[in-house]
Amino acid sequence: MKTILSICVASLIISVSAVPAACNGDSLVDNMKTLDGHVVSVNIQDSSVTINASEDMKFSVSPGANITNADGFNMQLSDVKTGSYVTVSYYNDRSGKHILTGMEVEYKN
C-alpha cells in the first residue's frame, strides 16, 4: 500500500513540475521585458503611464509596482514627471495589456 501511494505521489509531483505556465495573480503572462524611454504622460486616476521609446506605449501600473529613482529611493507614481527618462519592467497579460511592475527614473527634464 505504501509503495502504491509513493508511486502516485511521485507521479503527481513529476507531472505538475512539467507544466510550463507562468502566472501572476490569475493571468497567464509572457516573460518579463524591459524598455527605456521618456515619459509622455502619467495618469494617476487609472494608474497608467505612457512611455515613448520608438513609439508610445501605455502601461497599467500594478498595485505592487516598485518605482524608484536612480539612487534607489522609493517614489510614488505621482512623483514621476513628463519628460523623465525611465527604465520600466513589464509583462503582457493574456489580453496583450502592458502591465508595469517596476520603474527606475533615471533623470527628470
C-alpha positions in Angstrom: 0.0 0.0 0.0 2.8 2.4 0.9 4.6 1.6 -2.4 1.5 2.4 -4.5 1.0 5.7 -2.5 4.6 6.6 -3.1 4.4 5.9 -6.8 1.2 8.1 -7.1 2.8 11.0 -5.2 6.0 10.8 -7.2 3.9 10.7 -10.5 1.9 13.7 -9.4 5.0 15.8 -8.5 6.7 15.0 -11.8 3.6 15.8 -13.9 2.9 19.1 -12.1 6.5 20.2 -12.3 6.5 19.8 -16.1 3.7 22.5 -16.6 5.5 25.5 -18.3 2.9 28.2 -17.3 4.0 31.4 -15.5 1.2 33.1 -13.5 0.8 36.5 -12.0 -2.4 36.6 -10.0 -5.0 34.9 -12.2 -3.5 35.9 -15.5 -1.1 33.9 -17.7 1.8 36.1 -18.6 4.7 36.3 -21.1 8.2 36.7 -19.8 9.3 39.9 -18.2 10.5 42.6 -20.5 12.3 46.0 -20.1 12.0 49.2 -22.0 13.9 52.6 -21.8 12.3 55.8 -22.9 10.8 59.2 -21.9 7.6 59.6 -20.0 4.9 61.1 -22.3 2.1 61.2 -19.7 1.2 60.0 -16.2 -2.5 59.3 -15.3 -2.9 58.9 -11.5 -6.7 58.2 -11.7 -6.3 55.0 -13.8 -2.8 54.2 -12.6 -1.2 54.3 -16.0 1.9 55.8 -17.7 2.8 56.3 -21.3 6.4 55.9 -22.4 8.0 56.8 -25.7 10.9 54.6 -26.9 10.5 54.3 -30.6 6.7 54.7 -30.3 4.3 55.5 -27.5 3.4 52.5 -25.2 0.7 52.7 -22.5 1.4 50.7 -19.3 -1.0 49.9 -16.5 0.9 50.3 -13.2 0.3 47.2 -11.0 -0.6 47.9 -7.3 2.7 46.5 -6.1 4.9 48.2 -8.7 8.4 49.2 -7.4 9.1 52.8 -8.6 12.5 54.1 -7.6 14.8 57.0 -8.6 18.4 56.4 -9.8 19.6 56.5 -6.2 17.3 53.6 -5.3 14.9 55.7 -3.2 11.2 54.8 -3.5 8.9 57.1 -5.4 5.1 57.3 -6.0 3.6 57.3 -9.5 2.6 60.9 -8.8 6.3 61.8 -8.4 7.0 60.7 -12.0 7.1 63.8 -14.3 6.5 64.1 -18.0 9.9 64.1 -19.9 11.7 61.9 -17.3 13.9 59.2 -18.8 12.9 55.8 -17.3 13.6 52.1 -17.5 10.5 50.0 -17.0 10.0 46.3 -16.3 6.7 44.9 -17.6 4.9 41.9 -18.9 2.0 41.5 -21.3 -1.1 39.9 -19.8 -3.3 37.4 -21.6 -5.2 40.2 -23.3 -2.0 41.9 -24.5 -2.2 44.8 -22.0 1.3 46.0 -20.8 1.5 45.6 -17.0 4.3 47.7 -15.4 5.9 46.0 -12.4 8.9 48.3 -11.9 10.2 51.7 -12.9 13.5 53.4 -12.4 13.5 57.1 -13.0 17.0 57.9 -14.4 16.6 61.7 -14.6 14.0 64.4 -14.9 13.9 67.0 -17.7 
